């Protein structure tokens, strides 16, 4: 990779990192279709390469969210431990699947998430707060499902957990995004290791993306705390649909 390509990939990482901080997802959800469309990577290779950027981004974003809005340790551990175990299962399954089938499944996954978020905008949500409206051990159930799908699709489970935390558990969007990052931190790490062991990581492409992401994710976190709640949810839904369309149009 020449110097110009390296610099351009850092710029791409800056954009992805900002979005990752804004939506509390580490940047992987948009990095995967971007890598597939812009660089022609197959689905597993795109997911594994994106994870190199996602893992440090998630850890930094988690720290930034915790600084601004302290995360309850009980909630974080219930989500993190259960997601770690089930991410192992999902990642082990994903590395052996057909790449084209994985791409189509990922598109369907994004569309389902987008329509779920649209539905939530029309329904009356529960009162948002920093406290849960269900007992906190139920978070382990959420962590298990999100970890399984996160390991399968390489997105860490945060994008799954965030809407469920707001709609089912009654947290605010910002609190949900912080807890989702706590869920994603261990599951993204174990998923990256699994993908790397099976040769599904392009390290030359991944490293400049990771550098750019680390430089910019704090900008996204600050912006997330500055935006109105409803606007943040609308942007998140539009973001999901844009990713689905981009990946679905990939030849």
Buried (B, 14 or more C-beta within 10 A) or exposed (E): EEEEEBEBBBEBBBBBBBBBBBBBBBBBBBBBBBBBBEBEBBBBBBBBBBBBBBBBBBBBBBBBBBEEBEBBEEBBBBBBBBBBBBBBBBBBEBBEEEBEEBBBBBBEBBBEBBEBBBEBEEEEEEEBEBEBEEEBEEBBEBBBBBBBBBBBBBBBBBBBBBBBBBBBBBBBBBBBBBBBBBBBBBBBBBBBBBBBEBEBBBEEBBBBBBBBBBBBBBBBBBBBBEBEEEEBBBBBBEBBBBBBBBBBEBE
